[in-house]
Amino acid sequence: MTERIENTMSLTKTLQEYGLKEKHVRVYVACLELGSGSILKISQKAALPRSTTEVILNSLQEKGFVSSFKKKNAKYFSTEDPKRIVAGAKAKAELLEKALPEFREVYARSNIIPTVRFYHGKEGMKTMLREIISDTEAKELIAFSSVDDIFELLGKEFYTFVQKRVKRGLPSRVILRETDKAWERIARGTSELRQVRLIPPSYEHHGLIYVWGNKVAMVSLKHEWVVLIIESAELAQAQKTLFDALWDSLPVPKIT
């Protein structure tokens, strides 16, 4: 008796994980245990109203779980052989698998349009930094940055981000305007998986551009503190190409 109850509970869980709703499972299991039966008999076994049971049985018949037949002018239902149900599910899965290339082609076309997200303020900056750390697609972080503004805005929280980036093993290449803080970044570069190139201090700016994976983040670090994240493989590649062109033109800074 105990084994039977455990088997029923296991079957119920399996059917629910397969995608059947709770009432559908009750009706199917009731029909399975009866072998076959009238709508009234199955509804009594499932402890559901007759009208509800009839609707569910018709739905299960469409899914291939049960079949119906006439007996003395009454409609009876019986469960299909479980092997046929499994075989049918496998056949449907194989159809989807064969169509996978077409699905992927349509999916790729639908993702051509970039997605854009806006964040504001210090919390928006922190949201962006968390996203960088958690993005498993990111193999490198490149940045065009005003490092003095970042530390003025985030302070120790930016150090924490750097530590998390290092722990994750995510290297970075950064182009900075030459300042004392930029030279400090150079001095700590090896231990923090960072390479740095410098542009003259005359190129004053108060922004930040990050590129990682297929994402580009543009940040205003003065007054507005606006974070704009664009998700587009094409635009990310374009930004990376611009960055690489400037990077290759700049000398490797030497600590004297």
URQUI-V797202 format. One record per pair of residues at least 6 apart in sequence whose ideal C-beta (glycine too) atoms are under 6 Angstrom apart, sorted by sequence separation. I is the first residue (numbers start at 1). J is the second residue. D is the distance in whole Angstrom. If there is no record, write none. Layout:
i=I j=J d=D
i=I j=J d=D
This chain:
i=60 j=66 d=5
i=176 j=182 d=4
i=220 j=226 d=5
i=43 j=50 d=4
i=68 j=75 d=6
i=69 j=76 d=5
i=151 j=158 d=6
i=189 j=196 d=6
i=210 j=217 d=4
i=119 j=127 d=5
i=150 j=158 d=6
i=219 j=227 d=5
i=16 j=25 d=6
i=68 j=77 d=5
i=209 j=218 d=6
i=15 j=25 d=5
i=40 j=50 d=6
i=43 j=53 d=4
i=186 j=196 d=5
i=218 j=228 d=5
i=31 j=42 d=5
i=34 j=45 d=6
i=39 j=50 d=6
i=42 j=53 d=6
i=66 j=77 d=5
i=185 j=196 d=6
i=208 j=219 d=4
i=30 j=42 d=5
i=217 j=229 d=5
i=12 j=25 d=5
i=66 j=79 d=5
i=67 j=80 d=6
i=207 j=220 d=6
i=208 j=221 d=6
i=39 j=53 d=6
i=215 j=229 d=6
i=216 j=230 d=5
i=30 j=45 d=4
i=39 j=54 d=5
i=206 j=221 d=5
i=30 j=46 d=4
i=206 j=222 d=4
i=215 j=231 d=5
i=27 j=46 d=5
i=214 j=233 d=4
i=216 j=235 d=6
i=26 j=46 d=4
i=57 j=77 d=5
i=176 j=196 d=6
i=178 j=198 d=4
i=216 j=236 d=5
i=171 j=193 d=4
i=172 j=194 d=5
i=173 j=195 d=5
i=174 j=196 d=5
i=175 j=197 d=5
i=176 j=198 d=6
i=177 j=199 d=6
i=214 j=236 d=5
i=178 j=201 d=5
i=216 j=239 d=5
i=64 j=88 d=5
i=177 j=201 d=6
i=211 j=236 d=6
i=27 j=53 d=6
i=166 j=192 d=6
i=177 j=203 d=6
i=166 j=193 d=5
i=211 j=239 d=5
i=27 j=56 d=5
i=141 j=170 d=6
i=145 j=174 d=6
i=147 j=176 d=5
i=211 j=240 d=5
i=162 j=192 d=6
i=133 j=164 d=5
i=140 j=171 d=6
i=141 j=172 d=4
i=142 j=173 d=5
i=143 j=174 d=5
i=144 j=175 d=5
i=145 j=176 d=6
i=148 j=179 d=6
i=24 j=56 d=5
i=28 j=60 d=6
i=129 j=161 d=5
i=148 j=181 d=5
i=147 j=181 d=5
i=31 j=66 d=6
i=133 j=168 d=6
i=147 j=182 d=6
i=38 j=74 d=5
i=28 j=65 d=6
i=38 j=76 d=6
i=147 j=185 d=6
i=36 j=76 d=5
i=36 j=78 d=4
i=31 j=77 d=6
i=32 j=79 d=5
i=31 j=79 d=5
i=197 j=247 d=6
i=197 j=250 d=4
i=198 j=253 d=5
i=149 j=206 d=5
i=146 j=205 d=6
i=146 j=206 d=5
i=145 j=208 d=5
i=144 j=209 d=4
i=143 j=210 d=5
i=186 j=253 d=5
i=142 j=211 d=5
i=141 j=212 d=5
i=149 j=221 d=4
i=138 j=212 d=4
i=138 j=213 d=4
i=146 j=221 d=6
i=137 j=213 d=4
i=135 j=213 d=5
i=132 j=212 d=6
i=128 j=217 d=5
i=128 j=227 d=5
i=142 j=243 d=5
i=124 j=227 d=4
i=121 j=225 d=5
i=119 j=227 d=4
i=118 j=228 d=6
i=117 j=229 d=5
i=116 j=230 d=5
i=114 j=230 d=5
i=115 j=231 d=4
i=114 j=232 d=3
i=114 j=235 d=6
